[in-house]
């Protein structure tokens, strides 16, 4: 770098980059570990997207609970293939009624894998 005004090398603005190898998270399109992602957007209104990765296919459930632990809605209860999956929750309960603003939990179960996250609905 040449400082034009003073005609000498200017090293005050030098930047150095280094890289490291990132671990492989997908092999042949199949995730290498189970993962339940944070919903997006969060907080949300009126709907939110929940994504997850399965390393094995099989029976999977994704259930939404309220703060008291009551089941609000079952979003998934089917056999799924291994891979990346996403589902949108529209903020409705089992009866198709809009749920109130508040904290909700979602739980993914697939084989021996169980994961929970919380989300915030603001109406």
N, CA, C and O of each residue as an XYZ file, in Angstrom:
492
protein
N       0.859     -1.174      0.000
C       0.000      0.000      0.000
C       0.896      1.225      0.000
O       1.855      1.306      0.768
N       0.587      2.152     -0.842
C       1.407      3.355     -0.953
C       0.595      4.556     -0.511
O      -0.509      4.782     -1.006
N       1.133      5.319      0.411
C       0.515      6.550      0.859
C       0.928      7.629     -0.129
O       2.084      8.054     -0.124
N       0.011      8.083     -0.977
C       0.346      9.002     -2.065
C       0.851     10.340     -1.542
O       1.791     10.892     -2.113
N       0.274     10.873     -0.494
C       0.671     12.186      0.011
C       2.098     12.183      0.544
O       2.808     13.169      0.351
N       2.538     11.146      1.190
C       3.862     11.120      1.811
C       4.855     10.250      1.048
O       6.046     10.269      1.359
N       4.401      9.502      0.071
C       5.247      8.643     -0.759
C       6.027      7.603      0.031
O       7.181      7.331     -0.299
N       5.437      7.019      1.056
C       6.071      5.911      1.763
C       4.990      4.872      2.089
O       3.803      5.194      2.136
N       5.406      3.650      2.308
C       4.415      2.603      2.585
C       3.592      2.933      3.824
O       4.122      3.369      4.846
N       2.299      2.719      3.710
C       1.374      2.963      4.817
C       0.882      1.612      5.330
O       0.124      0.919      4.651
N       1.311      1.252      6.511
C       0.917     -0.047      7.059
C      -0.111      0.078      8.175
O      -0.466     -0.923      8.798
N      -0.588      1.270      8.435
C      -1.523      1.441      9.541
C      -2.891      0.844      9.239
O      -3.656      0.570     10.165
N      -3.214      0.638      7.981
C      -4.519      0.099      7.622
C      -4.426     -1.312      7.055
O      -5.298     -1.734      6.295
N      -3.382     -2.038      7.416
C      -3.218     -3.406      6.935
C      -4.195     -4.325      7.665
O      -4.434     -4.174      8.863
N      -4.745     -5.267      6.931
C      -5.669     -6.234      7.493
C      -5.168     -7.626      7.158
O      -4.737     -7.884      6.034
N      -5.222     -8.504      8.113
C      -4.791     -9.877      7.908
C      -5.988    -10.805      8.062
O      -6.787    -10.646      8.985
N      -6.112    -11.771      7.162
C      -7.191    -12.750      7.227
C      -6.605    -14.137      7.382
O      -5.573    -14.460      6.795
N      -7.259    -14.937      8.163
C      -6.881    -16.343      8.235
C      -8.152    -17.171      8.131
O      -9.227    -16.729      8.534
N      -8.022    -18.357      7.597
C      -9.183    -19.225      7.450
C      -8.901    -20.562      8.108
O      -7.756    -20.997      8.233
N      -9.967    -21.186      8.516
C      -9.865    -22.536      9.058
C     -10.880    -23.399      8.326
O     -11.858    -22.890      7.778
N     -10.651    -24.670      8.320
C     -11.600    -25.581      7.691
C     -12.845    -25.683      8.553
O     -12.768    -25.859      9.769
N     -13.985    -25.570      7.903
C     -15.247    -25.738      8.604
C     -15.602    -27.211      8.607
O     -15.371    -27.912      7.622
N     -16.155    -27.679      9.696
C     -16.533    -29.087      9.751
C     -17.672    -29.347      8.772
O     -18.506    -28.476      8.524
N     -17.693    -30.520      8.237
C     -18.733    -30.890      7.294
C     -20.027    -31.102      8.064
O     -20.067    -31.871      9.025
N     -21.098    -30.410      7.634
C     -22.370    -30.564      8.325
C     -23.360    -31.387      7.507
O     -24.394    -31.813      8.022
N     -23.040    -31.613      6.221
C     -23.911    -32.400      5.364
C     -23.053    -33.319      4.521
O     -22.026    -32.907      3.982
N     -23.475    -34.556      4.413
C     -22.776    -35.509      3.557
C     -23.809    -36.158      2.652
O     -24.749    -36.795      3.127
N     -23.631    -35.994      1.338
C     -24.589    -36.532      0.361
C     -26.005    -36.038      0.631
O     -26.968    -36.784      0.450
N     -26.138    -34.789      1.063
C     -27.445    -34.204      1.320
C     -28.066    -34.594      2.647
O     -29.167    -34.141      2.960
N     -27.396    -35.420      3.437
C     -27.922    -35.861      4.730
C     -27.126    -35.179      5.845
O     -25.898    -35.264      5.863
N     -27.811    -34.501      6.779
C     -27.091    -33.874      7.897
C     -26.315    -34.911      8.705
O     -26.715    -36.072      8.793
N     -25.211    -34.479      9.287
C     -24.394    -35.377     10.104
C     -24.799    -35.367     11.573
O     -24.306    -36.174     12.360
N     -25.704    -34.447     11.948
C     -26.210    -34.443     13.319
C     -27.629    -33.898     13.329
O     -28.031    -33.130     12.455
N     -28.375    -34.318     14.346
C     -29.723    -33.795     14.530
C     -29.621    -32.330     14.934
O     -28.679    -31.924     15.614
N     -30.602    -31.544     14.507
C     -30.614    -30.138     14.893
C     -32.037    -29.604     14.845
O     -32.773    -29.858     13.891
N     -32.415    -28.872     15.868
C     -33.661    -28.117     15.882
C     -33.263    -26.656     15.936
O     -32.665    -26.206     16.914
N     -33.592    -25.915     14.891
C     -33.196    -24.503     14.806
C     -34.181    -23.614     15.550
O     -35.323    -23.996     15.808
N     -33.707    -22.414     15.888
C     -34.587    -21.412     16.479
C     -35.571    -20.968     15.407
O     -35.196    -20.767     14.251
N     -36.825    -20.818     15.796
C     -37.828    -20.372     14.830
C     -37.474    -18.988     14.303
O     -36.750    -18.228     14.946
N     -38.003    -18.671     13.112
C     -37.731    -17.369     12.507
C     -38.977    -16.893     11.787
O     -39.561    -17.677     11.039
N     -39.414    -15.674     11.963
C     -38.851    -14.707     12.915
C     -39.269    -15.039     14.346
O     -40.205    -15.803     14.584
N     -38.558    -14.451     15.268
C     -38.854    -14.617     16.687
C     -38.441    -13.343     17.413
O     -37.249    -13.041     17.452
N     -39.357    -12.591     17.982
C     -40.789    -12.804     18.093
C     -41.466    -12.809     16.709
O     -40.899    -12.341     15.721
N     -42.689    -13.349     16.671
C     -43.392    -13.445     15.400
C     -44.841    -13.016     15.528
O     -45.412    -12.993     16.618
N     -45.418    -12.676     14.384
C     -46.827    -12.361     14.229
C     -47.093    -12.225     12.739
O     -46.480    -11.349     12.129
N     -47.915    -12.976     12.125
C     -48.803    -13.990     12.684
C     -48.257    -15.416     12.572
O     -48.832    -16.339     13.149
N     -47.143    -15.611     11.827
C     -46.637    -16.977     11.655
C     -45.120    -17.007     11.772
O     -44.455    -15.973     11.702
N     -44.583    -18.219     11.953
C     -43.146    -18.394     12.104
C     -42.727    -19.704     11.450
O     -43.535    -20.621     11.297
N     -41.469    -19.782     11.070
C     -40.926    -20.966     10.406
C     -40.025    -21.719     11.383
O     -39.183    -21.123     12.055
N     -40.216    -23.037     11.452
C     -39.399    -23.906     12.297
C     -38.676    -24.890     11.390
O     -39.309    -25.596     10.605
N     -37.349    -24.939     11.494
C     -36.533    -25.824     10.657
C     -35.781    -26.817     11.530
O     -35.437    -26.527     12.676
N     -35.534    -27.990     10.967
C     -34.795    -29.014     11.707
C     -34.130    -29.981     10.743
O     -34.527    -30.106      9.584
N     -33.110    -30.662     11.248
C     -32.351    -31.639     10.475
C     -32.463    -33.002     11.137
O     -32.344    -33.129     12.355
N     -32.694    -34.024     10.312
C     -32.762    -35.401     10.791
C     -31.670    -36.217     10.116
O     -31.513    -36.156      8.896
N     -30.916    -36.978     10.897
C     -29.869    -37.811     10.301
C     -30.407    -39.178      9.890
O     -29.795    -39.877      9.084
N     -31.555    -39.553     10.450
C     -32.209    -40.812     10.091
C     -33.676    -40.540      9.813
O     -34.277    -39.648     10.412
N     -34.239    -41.302      8.913
C     -35.664    -41.205      8.670
C     -36.424    -41.928      9.765
O     -35.859    -42.747     10.489
N     -37.704    -41.623      9.883
C     -38.531    -42.314     10.863
C     -39.642    -41.433     11.389
O     -39.791    -40.280     10.985
N     -40.421    -41.997     12.300
C     -41.539    -41.278     12.903
C     -41.023    -40.036     13.629
O     -40.108    -40.119     14.449
N     -41.615    -38.899     13.321
C     -41.198    -37.627     13.920
C     -42.423    -36.842     14.339
O     -43.452    -36.863     13.664
N     -42.302    -36.141     15.473
C     -43.373    -35.259     15.916
C     -42.792    -33.889     16.237
O     -41.676    -33.769     16.741
N     -43.574    -32.865     15.933
C     -43.239    -31.489     16.293
C     -44.492    -30.911     16.930
O     -45.510    -30.716     16.265
N     -44.405    -30.640     18.223
C     -45.572    -30.224     19.000
C     -45.310    -28.865     19.626
O     -44.205    -28.586     20.090
N     -46.345    -28.014     19.635
C     -46.283    -26.696     20.272
C     -47.015    -26.775     21.606
O     -48.127    -27.296     21.687
N     -46.376    -26.250     22.653
C     -46.938    -26.219     24.005
C     -47.033    -24.772     24.474
O     -46.264    -23.915     24.039
N     -47.994    -24.509     25.377
C     -48.034    -23.183     25.991
C     -47.117    -23.165     27.208
O     -46.450    -24.155     27.508
N     -47.090    -22.052     27.891
C     -46.193    -21.867     29.032
C     -46.499    -22.832     30.182
O     -45.627    -23.122     31.001
N     -47.734    -23.323     30.240
C     -48.133    -24.258     31.296
C     -47.872    -25.714     30.911
O     -48.124    -26.620     31.704
N     -47.371    -25.938     29.702
C     -47.078    -27.295     29.256
C     -48.230    -27.988     28.557
O     -48.143    -29.179     28.259
N     -49.315    -27.263     28.288
C     -50.472    -27.835     27.591
C     -50.189    -27.874     26.089
O     -49.686    -26.906     25.519
N     -50.519    -29.009     25.451
C     -50.353    -29.118     23.998
C     -51.297    -28.141     23.311
O     -52.500    -28.128     23.573
N     -50.732    -27.326     22.431
C     -51.514    -26.344     21.689
C     -51.821    -26.851     20.287
O     -52.939    -26.699     19.796
N     -50.814    -27.458     19.640
C     -50.995    -27.969     18.283
C     -49.888    -28.966     17.957
O     -48.752    -28.818     18.407
N     -50.227    -29.967     17.182
C     -49.241    -30.907     16.655
C     -49.000    -30.524     15.204
O     -49.892    -30.655     14.366
N     -47.799    -30.052     14.910
C     -47.483    -29.583     13.562
C     -47.064    -30.730     12.656
O     -47.337    -30.707     11.455
N     -46.404    -31.730     13.224
C     -45.956    -32.895     12.454
C     -46.156    -34.135     13.316
O     -45.835    -34.135     14.504
N     -46.686    -35.181     12.712
C     -46.772    -36.493     13.352
C     -46.788    -37.533     12.232
O     -47.788    -38.213     12.005
N     -45.653    -37.637     11.543
C     -45.535    -38.510     10.371
C     -44.129    -39.090     10.305
O     -43.236    -38.681     11.046
N     -43.952    -40.037      9.417
C     -42.619    -40.567      9.147
C     -41.942    -39.646      8.133
O     -42.492    -39.379      7.065
N     -40.755    -39.167      8.471
C     -40.010    -38.256      7.600
C     -38.705    -38.900      7.169
O     -38.146    -39.733      7.883
N     -38.224    -38.513      6.001
C     -36.911    -38.948      5.528
C     -35.822    -38.156      6.233
O     -36.073    -37.069      6.753
N     -34.614    -38.702      6.249
C     -33.459    -37.946      6.740
C     -33.279    -36.725      5.852
O     -33.566    -36.775      4.656
N     -32.802    -35.622      6.439
C     -32.565    -34.405      5.670
C     -33.027    -33.174      6.417
O     -33.313    -33.221      7.614
N     -33.095    -32.064      5.688
C     -33.506    -30.776      6.245
C     -35.004    -30.599      6.011
O     -35.505    -30.867      4.919
N     -35.709    -30.150      7.036
C     -37.155    -29.965      6.950
C     -37.526    -28.613      7.551
O     -36.855    -28.122      8.458
N     -38.600    -28.017      7.037
C     -39.120    -26.754      7.570
C     -40.637    -26.816      7.578
O     -41.259    -27.428      6.710
N     -41.211    -26.174      8.571
C     -42.665    -26.077      8.649
C     -43.018    -24.706      9.206
O     -42.270    -24.127      9.993
N     -44.156    -24.205      8.789
C     -44.616    -22.909      9.275
C     -45.762    -23.128     10.251
O     -46.684    -23.898      9.982
N     -45.692    -22.438     11.392
C     -46.801    -22.451     12.335
C     -47.503    -21.112     12.241
O     -46.875    -20.057     12.332
N     -48.816    -21.165     12.058
C     -49.615    -19.962     11.859
C     -50.214    -19.401     13.145
O     -51.074    -18.523     13.083
N     -49.787    -19.878     14.289
C     -50.275    -19.339     15.557
C     -51.675    -19.804     15.919
O     -52.364    -19.158     16.708
N     -52.100    -20.935     15.341
C     -53.429    -21.470     15.634
C     -53.325    -22.718     16.498
O     -52.331    -23.442     16.455
N     -54.382    -22.956     17.289
C     -54.420    -24.157     18.122
C     -55.076    -25.306     17.357
O     -55.337    -25.190     16.159
N     -55.343    -26.424     18.058
C     -55.978    -27.595     17.443
C     -57.326    -27.268     16.803
O     -57.715    -27.891     15.815
N     -58.040    -26.287     17.368
C     -59.376    -25.931     16.885
C     -59.363    -24.854     15.815
O     -60.422    -24.400     15.380
N     -58.181    -24.441     15.386
C     -58.100    -23.399     14.362
C     -58.275    -21.997     14.911
O     -58.467    -21.048     14.152
N     -58.210    -21.862     16.235
C     -58.355    -20.558     16.874
C     -56.982    -19.921     17.084
O     -56.013    -20.613     17.395
N     -56.904    -18.607     16.915
C     -55.651    -17.890     17.168
C     -55.316    -17.968     18.647
O     -56.179    -17.753     19.497
N     -54.061    -18.274     18.953
C     -53.632    -18.308     20.346
C     -53.218    -16.906     20.775
O     -52.931    -16.050     19.938
N     -53.190    -16.682     22.069
C     -52.862    -15.366     22.620
C     -51.366    -15.082     22.517
O     -50.557    -15.992     22.339
N     -51.022    -13.820     22.631
C     -49.611    -13.437     22.723
C     -48.987    -14.149     23.909
O     -49.645    -14.379     24.923
N     -47.716    -14.497     23.778
C     -47.038    -15.133     24.896
C     -45.903    -16.026     24.458
O     -45.566    -16.110     23.277
N     -45.319    -16.694     25.447
C     -44.214    -17.619     25.208
C     -44.793    -19.002     24.924
O     -45.691    -19.471     25.624
N     -44.269    -19.634     23.896
C     -44.655    -20.999     23.534
C     -43.384    -21.818     23.360
O     -42.313    -21.280     23.083
N     -43.521    -23.114     23.525
C     -42.401    -24.037     23.343
C     -42.726    -24.973     22.198
O     -43.884    -25.334     21.992
N     -41.709    -25.364     21.456
C     -41.904    -26.398     20.439
C     -40.891    -27.498     20.683
O     -39.734    -27.247     21.022
N     -41.362    -28.735     20.498
C     -40.554    -29.908     20.808
C     -40.532    -30.837     19.602
O     -41.574    -31.192     19.051
N     -39.330    -31.219     19.207
C     -39.129    -32.180     18.124
C     -38.702    -33.507     18.729
O     -37.795    -33.556     19.560
N     -39.358    -34.583     18.309
C     -38.972    -35.945     18.703
C     -38.831    -36.769     17.438
O     -39.723    -36.802     16.590
N     -37.690    -37.433     17.329
C     -37.444    -38.326     16.198
C     -36.464    -39.396     16.664
O     -35.303    -39.099     16.946
N     -36.929    -40.636     16.745
C     -36.085    -41.696     17.298
C     -35.724    -41.362     18.735
O     -36.603    -41.063     19.543
N     -34.445    -41.411     19.058
C     -33.971    -41.080     20.404
C     -33.703    -39.588     20.584
O     -33.362    -39.150     21.683
N     -33.856    -38.804     19.515
C     -33.563    -37.370     19.576
C     -34.779    -36.609     20.084
O     -35.890    -36.784     19.584
N     -34.555    -35.761     21.085
C     -35.588    -34.869     21.613
C     -34.949    -33.504     21.817
O     -33.900    -33.393     22.451
N     -35.582    -32.466     21.279
C     -35.071    -31.102     21.468
C     -36.250    -30.153     21.634
O     -37.316    -30.354     21.052
N     -36.037    -29.112     22.442
C     -37.069    -28.114     22.704
C     -36.481    -26.725     22.536
O     -35.307    -26.492     22.822
N     -37.306    -25.817     22.074
C     -36.944    -24.400     21.965
C     -38.166    -23.586     22.370
O     -39.288    -24.093     22.400
N     -37.926    -22.308     22.682
C     -39.059    -21.445     22.994
C     -39.170    -20.352     21.952
O     -38.193    -19.990     21.296
N     -40.384    -19.832     21.811
C     -40.657    -18.769     20.848
C     -41.656    -17.801     21.465
O     -42.354    -18.132     22.424
N     -41.711    -16.616     20.906
C     -42.558    -15.558     21.446
C     -43.499    -15.043     20.369
O     -43.065    -14.574     19.318
N     -44.793    -15.137     20.646
C     -45.828    -14.616     19.759
C     -46.287    -13.272     20.305
O     -46.700    -13.174     21.461
N     -46.215    -12.244     19.479
C     -46.684    -10.904     19.864
C     -47.788    -10.485     18.907
O     -47.525    -10.215     17.735
N     -49.001    -10.430     19.387
C     -50.143    -10.036     18.537
C     -50.338     -8.543     18.603
O     -51.243     -8.009     17.962
